[in-house]
Amino acid sequence: MNIVEIIERKKDGYTLTKEELEFSFNGFLNGTVTDYQMSSLLMAICIRGMNDNETFDLTDIFINSGDVLDLSDIDGVTVDKHSTGGVGDKTTLILGSIVASAGVKVAKMSGRGLGITGGTIDKLESIPGFNVNLEKEDFLKQVNDIGFAITSQTGNLVPMDKKIYALRDVTGTVSSIPLIASSVMSKKIASGAEKIIIDIKVGNGALLKSKDDALRIANLMKKIGYKYDREVETVISYMDIPLGTSIGNALEIKEVIDILQNKENNYLVALSKSLAAKMIAMAKDIAIEDALKEVEDSLTSGKAYQKFLEIIKYQGGRIEELKISDNIIEVKSPRNGHVINMNAYEFGKLSLELGAGRKNKEDVIDYSVGIVLNKKIGDDVKKGDTLCTLYVKDKVTNVDYDIEDLYTFDNQGSQHATINEDIEVL
Ligand code: URA
């Protein structure tokens, strides 16, 4: 077999056989297929797509590239959650703490940033000392001991996704339905949970831009789950504006703390509660209304926050040393008006520009930088009000952005903000 011919075949729209996919992807993992050849194949897949069988085959190849966790040593039902990623998405850390404090076991493998979207592992690494590389035995022990553990694609779980993911991140090959489905589902299957919930994000700040794409991927993920005898539930949530009020690693950890201390009430909180309730209902086999009561109790009693602190400590994190840059630039409103739109994609790009994500594989993230949204959609603003605050690297005094890309104003008072804050359980 020849990698160039395989690339050409996909470029011309042919269906690849399992042997061809194995040859290409296993070859990439063991070094006989180069970065540039794999980038080219990934781009051909992005443009030409893959049918269901190719996607099932690719998922299988991903899973077989490493170990599959056996969670049978964990007492009780295990539930896992994954999000397809968006700007400001920190739901995993919120709902993981809630769900574990309600007695449900969560063994979570998370990823790094992808494209303009942030990754949970990068956010956790902003906490000094936090170990994101748990060995299998430690991972399982922690889930049994405190109900929740979170690790990166470490040890030997789906090493192929880790390598491909890093390449996709910097080659414009992120937004492909079959690539996202096989990446997410291979990790979920290999992580061993019996029940899986996937939060599929749609909008300009998400990897998937249209609801049709979200429905297609939901269907595909359920089919993959079925093949491996896993119960998969999907939820569609919307992301045309950033999720929550912060973008950037340490800033988002701080926001998680505020939410777990029950100080916030916004779409991010509603979404986290809804996903947490779904996980509890699935794990305990109870009605969603009863699960929601457990979620509320966990937040109001402080149990969820205590669980978060316990997880951080167990994985070696020193939360009191969380560092947020004290070099800030306030972005002022150029006019009086009403905020009728915000562009999550542009905010994601700006946070990359500030250094909160990677543009190249080798880039080192500055965990202390990011953006806090002082004004959000629906707010009235006066000329000179602070719209958002940029937390920038030391010595930076100026950042190049166009305010009109970030915010849309109506200064006649004739338009009202419309924003889709639905949470659709499929
Ligand atoms: N999350 C993943 O784990 N993989 C993708 O491809 C996209 C989002």
Residues whose N, C-alpha, C, O or C-beta is under 5 A from the ligand:
A	BS01	URA	S83 T84 G85 G111 L179 I180 S183 V184
